[in-house]
Amino acid sequence: MQTLWLAFTFVRGLGAKRIKNIYDTIPQLTENYFYDDEQKHILMKVIKNKDILDVLFHEKIMKEYIKQAQEVIRNHQKQDIHVITIGDKYYPKLLKKLGDPPIALYCKRKY
């Protein structure tokens, strides 16, 4: 699920506030939401912008964004940088309370 929230950041017009709104409404959203009519219906209620919905429901485009998000995560992991997205259990609870929180945090630990 980590990659989905990061992939949403690649969608033009889908900023932190809208992504947070999606997360608040459907925190369990999966990468297979294209095949789940219930999740698609909820997304349509949350996102009113037709252009954004067209991208979100375009399986090929979203799979490419997911692939890009996976690559971003892999590249950061190679540098020992952890990517924590709003859907992760390690994402700070206080940040989730912000109206437009960062969707991803990049953390490097010193050992």
C-alpha positions in Angstrom: 0.0 0.0 0.0 3.0 2.3 0.6 3.5 2.7 -3.2 -0.1 3.6 -3.9 0.0 6.8 -1.7 3.3 7.8 -3.2 1.9 7.1 -6.7 -1.0 9.5 -6.0 1.5 12.3 -5.7 2.3 11.9 -9.4 -1.3 12.6 -10.4 -1.6 16.2 -11.7 -4.0 18.1 -9.5 -4.0 15.6 -6.7 -2.3 17.4 -3.9 -1.7 16.6 -0.3 -5.2 17.8 0.8 -7.0 15.6 -1.7 -4.8 12.6 -1.0 -5.4 13.1 2.7 -9.1 13.3 2.1 -8.9 10.0 0.2 -6.8 8.5 3.0 -9.3 9.7 5.7 -12.2 8.2 3.7 -10.6 5.0 2.6 -7.4 4.3 4.6 -7.5 0.6 3.5 -7.5 1.5 -0.3 -5.5 -1.0 -2.2 -3.6 -0.9 -5.5 -6.3 -3.0 -7.1 -9.0 -0.4 -6.6 -9.6 -0.3 -10.3 -11.3 -3.7 -10.0 -13.3 -2.9 -6.9 -16.5 -1.1 -7.7 -17.1 -0.1 -4.1 -13.7 1.6 -3.8 -14.2 3.3 -7.1 -17.6 4.6 -6.1 -16.2 6.0 -2.8 -13.4 7.7 -4.8 -15.9 9.3 -7.0 -17.6 10.8 -3.9 -14.3 12.1 -2.5 -12.8 13.4 -5.8 -15.2 15.5 -7.8 -12.7 16.6 -10.5 -13.4 14.6 -13.7 -9.9 15.0 -15.0 -8.4 13.6 -11.9 -10.9 10.7 -11.8 -10.0 9.9 -15.4 -6.4 9.5 -14.4 -7.2 7.6 -11.2 -9.4 5.2 -13.2 -7.0 4.7 -16.0 -5.4 1.5 -15.1 -2.4 1.8 -17.4 -1.5 5.3 -16.2 -1.9 4.4 -12.5 0.1 1.2 -12.9 2.9 3.3 -14.4 2.7 5.7 -11.5 2.8 2.8 -9.1 5.9 1.4 -10.9 7.5 4.9 -10.6 6.7 5.0 -6.9 8.3 1.5 -6.4 11.4 2.8 -8.2 11.6 5.9 -6.0 11.3 3.6 -2.9 14.0 1.2 -4.2 16.4 4.1 -5.1 16.0 5.5 -1.6 16.4 2.1 0.1 19.7 1.7 -1.8 20.9 4.8 0.1 19.5 3.5 3.4 16.7 6.1 3.3 13.3 4.8 4.4 10.1 6.1 2.7 7.2 6.3 5.1 3.8 7.2 3.5 0.6 8.4 5.1 -0.7 4.9 4.9 2.2 3.4 6.9 1.9 2.4 10.6 5.1 4.4 11.3 3.7 7.7 9.9 3.4 10.1 12.8 -0.2 10.5 14.1 0.2 14.2 14.8 1.2 14.8 11.1 -2.0 13.0 10.0 -4.0 15.7 11.9 -2.7 18.4 9.6 -5.0 19.6 6.8 -2.3 19.1 4.1 0.3 16.7 5.6 3.3 15.5 3.7 2.3 12.3 1.9 5.7 10.8 2.2 8.5 11.2 4.7 12.1 10.3 3.9 14.1 9.2 6.9 17.8 8.2 7.2 18.9 6.5 10.3 22.4 6.6 11.8 23.5 3.3 13.2 
